[in-house]
């Protein structure tokens, strides 16, 4: 028959683990309620199990976990009164985690931010995004690219290229970029994002300074001459409606952090040289260390 299983202190210490006390192999001896007591991280390096009154557990530690000193507050009227209605989501409550952005940045030794590449189709946004990511990766920095076409393969596959859907496309990507920046990642977005109000709305999602707008300023005739996807040709033939630069406007930034002016011919910088401009900005503003 099964019996209570307890680890002696010497065995637990030899293995480098704390002893979990009072665990029964049948039904787990302790009540479910006592096993599900909340835990939370401490600021220091030590942590302990929540005291359940069992004297055998006193003095043993589980590293990285510590008691929530006032866990009943989680269900208090004060917290319930902070429930919100956001859009169509009713009665939602923000759940705070003890590990914050600063902790993640310290782990990664970089500062999370969003580098928002904007410009006409064919201006070189995706090429620059890859060159920038490659260069930062070689420096030991964690990046992630949100490319407009790539995101439309999954998250935004339900959206068309109508004006309202384009705005929703940017809104969703802005929210994802915000999460990545909060994770401590240097997020690089590569999007036409033609409407100024949509870009400004994404900027407003992040703390001041963490949204770095990079305008790839390439004239329309240069982009159309490149036409890497053949889309300008289709738009000129009337086979694509609402194409940015042809029959839908592109609104250049009023005041962005970086402008990359690209002209045709020898005046056009290489992707790696352009990436260095952005990296210099990141270094100057302290984003490449924590």
C-alpha positions as CSV (number, residue, x, y, z in Angstrom):
1,X,0.0,0.0,0.0
2,X,1.0,3.6,-0.5
3,X,2.3,5.5,2.4
4,X,3.4,9.0,3.3
5,X,6.6,10.0,1.6
6,X,9.0,12.4,3.3
7,X,12.5,13.4,2.3
8,X,15.0,13.6,5.0
9,X,17.0,16.8,5.3
10,X,20.3,15.1,4.4
11,X,18.9,13.7,1.1
12,X,17.3,17.0,0.1
13,X,20.4,18.9,1.0
14,X,22.6,16.5,-1.1
15,X,20.4,17.1,-4.1
16,X,20.4,20.9,-3.6
17,X,16.6,21.1,-3.2
18,X,14.4,22.2,-0.3
19,X,12.2,19.6,1.4
20,X,8.5,19.7,0.6
21,X,6.8,18.6,3.8
22,X,3.7,16.6,4.5
23,X,3.1,15.3,1.0
24,X,1.1,12.1,0.8
25,X,1.4,9.9,-2.3
26,X,-2.4,9.1,-2.1
27,X,-4.5,12.3,-2.4
28,X,-1.5,14.4,-1.5
29,X,-2.2,14.4,2.3
30,X,-2.4,18.1,2.6
31,X,-5.6,19.8,1.4
32,X,-5.7,21.2,-2.1
33,X,-6.3,24.6,-0.6
34,X,-3.1,24.5,1.4
35,X,-1.0,23.4,-1.6
36,X,-2.3,26.3,-3.7
37,X,-1.3,29.1,-1.4
38,X,0.0,32.0,-3.5
39,X,3.7,32.7,-4.0
40,X,5.6,35.7,-5.3
41,X,9.1,36.7,-6.0
42,X,11.2,38.8,-3.6
43,X,13.7,41.4,-4.4
44,X,16.5,39.6,-2.7
45,X,18.0,36.3,-3.7
46,X,16.4,34.1,-1.1
47,X,12.8,32.9,-0.9
48,X,10.7,30.6,1.1
49,X,7.5,28.5,1.0
50,X,4.4,30.1,2.4
51,X,4.1,28.9,6.0
52,X,1.2,26.4,6.2
53,X,1.7,25.9,9.9
54,X,3.6,22.6,9.6
55,X,6.7,22.9,11.9
56,X,8.6,20.5,9.6
57,X,8.6,23.1,6.9
58,X,10.0,25.9,8.9
59,X,13.4,27.1,8.0
60,X,13.5,25.4,4.5
61,X,13.8,27.5,1.4
62,X,12.9,27.3,-2.2
63,X,15.1,29.7,-4.1
64,X,13.3,32.2,-6.3
65,X,10.0,32.0,-4.4
66,X,8.7,33.9,-1.4
67,X,5.5,34.4,0.5
68,X,2.9,36.9,-0.6
69,X,2.7,38.8,2.6
70,X,-0.9,40.0,2.0
71,X,-2.3,37.6,-0.5
72,X,-5.8,38.1,0.7
73,X,-5.6,41.6,-0.8
74,X,-5.8,39.9,-4.2
75,X,-9.5,39.3,-3.6
76,X,-10.2,42.4,-1.6
77,X,-12.8,45.0,-2.5
78,X,-10.1,47.4,-3.3
79,X,-8.8,45.3,-6.2
80,X,-12.3,44.5,-7.4
81,X,-13.1,48.2,-7.6
82,X,-10.2,48.5,-10.1
83,X,-11.8,46.4,-12.7
84,X,-12.1,48.1,-16.1
85,X,-14.1,48.1,-19.3
86,X,-11.7,48.4,-22.3
87,X,-13.5,48.5,-25.6
88,X,-15.8,45.4,-25.7
89,X,-13.9,43.7,-22.9
90,X,-15.9,44.1,-19.7
91,X,-14.9,43.6,-16.0
92,X,-11.2,43.0,-16.6
93,X,-8.4,43.4,-14.1
94,X,-4.7,44.0,-14.8
95,X,-2.6,41.3,-13.1
96,X,0.8,42.7,-12.0
97,X,3.8,40.4,-12.1
98,X,6.8,40.9,-9.7
99,X,9.3,40.6,-12.6
100,X,9.2,43.9,-14.5
101,X,10.7,45.3,-17.6
102,X,13.8,46.5,-15.7
103,X,14.5,43.0,-14.5
104,X,14.2,41.6,-18.0
105,X,16.4,44.4,-19.4
106,X,19.0,43.6,-16.8
107,X,19.0,40.0,-17.8
108,X,19.4,40.8,-21.5
109,X,21.7,43.8,-21.0
110,X,19.8,46.0,-23.3
111,X,16.8,48.2,-23.2
112,X,13.5,47.2,-24.9
113,X,12.3,49.6,-27.6
114,X,10.5,49.7,-30.9
115,X,12.3,50.8,-34.1
116,X,9.5,51.7,-36.5
117,X,10.6,51.7,-40.1
118,X,8.2,53.5,-42.4
119,X,8.2,54.4,-46.0
120,X,6.8,53.6,-49.4
121,X,6.6,50.1,-50.8
122,X,10.0,49.4,-52.4
123,X,11.9,51.9,-50.2
124,X,14.0,49.2,-48.6
125,X,12.3,48.8,-45.1
126,X,12.5,45.0,-45.0
127,X,16.1,45.0,-46.3
128,X,17.1,47.5,-43.6
129,X,15.2,45.6,-40.9
130,X,17.2,42.4,-41.7
131,X,20.5,44.2,-41.9
132,X,19.8,46.0,-38.6
133,X,18.8,42.8,-36.9
134,X,21.9,41.0,-38.2
135,X,24.2,43.7,-37.0
136,X,22.6,43.8,-33.5
137,X,22.6,40.1,-33.3
138,X,26.4,40.1,-33.9
139,X,26.7,42.4,-31.0
140,X,24.8,40.0,-28.7
141,X,21.5,41.9,-28.7
142,X,18.1,40.3,-29.0
143,X,15.9,41.6,-31.7
144,X,12.6,40.6,-33.4
145,X,11.3,41.8,-36.7
146,X,7.5,42.4,-37.3
147,X,7.3,42.6,-41.1
148,X,4.0,43.8,-42.5
149,X,3.6,41.0,-45.0
150,X,4.7,38.3,-42.5
151,X,2.2,39.4,-39.9
152,X,-0.6,39.3,-42.6
153,X,0.2,35.6,-43.0
154,X,-1.1,34.9,-39.5
155,X,-2.3,37.4,-36.9
156,X,-3.7,39.9,-39.5
157,X,-4.8,37.6,-42.2
158,X,-8.4,38.7,-41.7
159,X,-7.6,42.2,-42.7
160,X,-7.8,43.7,-46.2
161,X,-6.0,46.8,-47.5
162,X,-9.0,49.1,-47.1
163,X,-8.2,52.2,-45.1
164,X,-10.0,51.0,-41.9
165,X,-8.3,47.6,-42.1
166,X,-4.9,49.2,-42.7
167,X,-5.4,51.2,-39.5
168,X,-6.4,48.0,-37.6
169,X,-3.3,46.3,-39.0
170,X,-1.1,49.0,-37.6
171,X,-2.9,49.0,-34.2
172,X,-2.4,45.3,-33.7
173,X,1.2,45.4,-34.7
174,X,1.7,48.3,-32.4
175,X,0.3,46.4,-29.5
176,X,2.5,43.4,-30.3
177,X,5.6,45.6,-30.6
178,X,4.7,47.1,-27.2
179,X,4.7,43.7,-25.6
180,X,8.1,42.8,-27.2
181,X,9.6,46.0,-26.0
182,X,8.2,45.4,-22.5
183,X,9.9,42.0,-22.7
184,X,13.2,43.8,-23.2
185,X,13.5,43.0,-26.9
186,X,14.6,45.5,-29.5
187,X,11.6,45.2,-31.8
188,X,12.0,46.3,-35.4
189,X,8.8,46.9,-37.4
190,X,8.9,47.1,-41.2
191,X,5.6,48.6,-42.4
192,X,4.4,51.1,-45.0
193,X,2.2,52.5,-42.2
194,X,1.0,55.3,-44.5
195,X,-1.2,57.2,-42.0
196,X,0.4,59.6,-39.5
197,X,-2.3,59.2,-37.0
198,X,-1.8,55.5,-36.8
199,X,1.9,55.8,-36.2
200,X,1.3,58.4,-33.6
201,X,-1.1,56.1,-31.8
202,X,1.5,53.4,-31.7
203,X,4.0,55.9,-30.3
204,X,1.6,56.8,-27.6
205,X,1.5,53.1,-26.5
206,X,5.1,53.2,-25.3
207,X,7.1,55.2,-22.7
208,X,8.7,58.4,-23.9
209,X,11.8,57.6,-26.0
210,X,11.0,53.9,-26.5
211,X,9.4,54.5,-30.0
212,X,12.1,55.3,-32.5
213,X,10.5,56.3,-35.8
214,X,12.8,55.8,-38.9
215,X,11.5,57.4,-42.1
216,X,13.0,55.7,-45.2
217,X,12.7,58.7,-47.5
218,X,12.9,57.4,-51.0
219,X,11.1,59.2,-53.9
220,X,8.1,57.5,-55.5
221,X,9.8,57.3,-58.9
222,X,12.7,55.4,-57.4
223,X,10.5,53.0,-55.5
224,X,8.4,52.5,-58.7
225,X,11.5,51.8,-60.7
226,X,12.6,49.2,-58.2
227,X,9.1,47.6,-57.9
228,X,10.5,44.4,-56.3
229,X,7.0,42.8,-56.0
230,X,5.6,44.1,-59.3
231,X,2.8,45.9,-57.3
232,X,3.3,49.4,-58.8
233,X,2.8,47.9,-62.3
234,X,-0.4,46.3,-61.2
235,X,-1.6,49.5,-59.5
236,X,-0.8,51.6,-62.6
237,X,-2.8,49.0,-64.6
238,X,-5.8,49.5,-62.2
239,X,-5.6,45.9,-61.0
240,X,-4.8,47.0,-57.4
241,X,-6.9,49.7,-55.8
242,X,-5.9,51.9,-52.9
243,X,-2.1,51.4,-53.4
244,X,0.0,53.8,-51.4
245,X,1.7,56.4,-53.6
246,X,-0.6,55.8,-56.5
247,X,-4.2,56.2,-55.5
248,X,-3.8,56.3,-51.7
249,X,-1.7,58.8,-49.9
250,X,1.5,58.4,-47.8
251,X,1.8,60.9,-45.0
252,X,5.5,61.4,-44.1
253,X,6.4,61.9,-40.4
254,X,6.3,65.4,-39.1
255,X,9.0,64.8,-36.6
256,X,10.7,61.4,-36.5
257,X,13.9,60.3,-34.7
258,X,15.8,59.3,-37.9
259,X,15.4,60.2,-41.5
260,X,17.2,58.0,-44.1
261,X,17.3,59.9,-47.3
262,X,17.9,57.6,-50.2
263,X,18.3,58.7,-53.8
264,X,18.9,56.7,-57.0
265,X,22.4,55.7,-58.0
266,X,25.6,56.1,-56.2
267,X,24.0,58.4,-53.5
268,X,22.1,55.4,-52.1
269,X,23.6,53.9,-49.0
270,X,24.1,50.2,-48.5
271,X,21.7,48.4,-46.0
272,X,24.6,47.8,-43.6
273,X,25.7,51.5,-43.7
274,X,22.1,52.5,-43.1
275,X,21.8,50.1,-40.2
276,X,24.9,51.7,-38.6
277,X,23.1,55.0,-38.5
278,X,20.3,53.4,-36.4
279,X,22.8,51.5,-34.2
280,X,24.6,54.8,-33.5
281,X,21.4,56.3,-32.4
282,X,20.7,53.3,-30.1
283,X,24.2,53.5,-28.6
284,X,24.0,57.2,-28.1
285,X,20.7,56.9,-26.2
286,X,21.8,53.9,-24.1
287,X,19.6,51.2,-25.6
288,X,22.4,48.7,-26.0
289,X,23.1,48.2,-22.3
290,X,21.0,48.1,-19.2
